[in-house]
Amino acid sequence: MKKLAIVDNSLWPDVYNPVEHWSSYLKLPYWAFRATEGYFPDLNDGFTHLIITGSEASIVEPDPWVLSEVELVKEAVDRGLIILGSCYGHQLLALALAGPSCVRRAAEPEIGWIEIEILKSDPLLGLKQKVSVFSSHYDEVCNLDEDRFEILARSQNCQVQAFRLKGKNVWGIQAHPEINPENARKLLRGLIQKNFSRNDLIEKALNSKPVDSGWIDLIKKNFVSM
């Protein structure tokens, strides 16, 4: 039986609720764990799928709970779980599997709806094409060893929008396909209320027209079928 663990890295669930976002799409039995409070799944409990969520935290200044999550990721990979990391989760996968030299501050944060180029057909991401999706990130993945990782997607300002660990069902996606326009606006308004970094970019995103290709529909279908 398929069984999903969602590791929730959010700091302010009233502003950003990734468990709600993902679980509304993924029709699998799931259990959620608050990483920031030190709660993680026991992989002996029969989990087959793992999602590592986004966060308002920065991967380049990791909090103590990140060390436990790094070890969880390594164990989950060794056990052959189907793993998807989104945004911060994407960066955390790179940190766990490739080390701190493979994450950094982005030269320019990507806030709002962006276009992503999928570079090659992939079992999770779908066909080679361009998609529009919501993004909110200040850090990024870099310097991946292409003998170990496939770079699957890029955008104008981010060269590693998605990757796969070769030979494993382990993916990272920098953007937020799971955040629909309504929840994106809630997140953006919440970040402004929290006086988050680069309010100019957040305001610009709030005042722009959402452009969402519905990429999540393909990702959820492929993820749950594995």
Sequence and secondary structure as in RCSB ss.txt:
>XXXX:A:sequence
MKKLAIVDNSLWPDVYNPVEHWSSYLKLPYWAFRATEGYFPDLNDGFTHLIITGSEASIVEPDPWVLSEVELVKE
AVDRGLIILGSCYGHQLLALALAGPSCVRRAAEPEIGWIEIEILKSDPLLGLKQKVSVFSSHYDEVCNLDEDRFE
ILARSQNCQVQAFRLKGKNVWGIQAHPEINPENARKLLRGLIQKNFSRNDLIEKALNSKPVDSGWIDLIKKNFVS
M
>XXXX:A:secstr
   EEEEE  S TTT  HHHHHHTT  S EEEEEGGGT    GGG   EEEE   SS TTS  THHHHHHHHHHH
HHHHT EEEEETHHHHHHHHHHH GGGEEEEEEEEEEEEEEEE S BTTTBSSEEEEEEEEEEEEE    TTTEE
EEEE SS S SEEEETTSSEEEESSBTT  HHHHHHHHHHHHHTT S HHHHHHHHTS      HHHHHHHHHHH
 
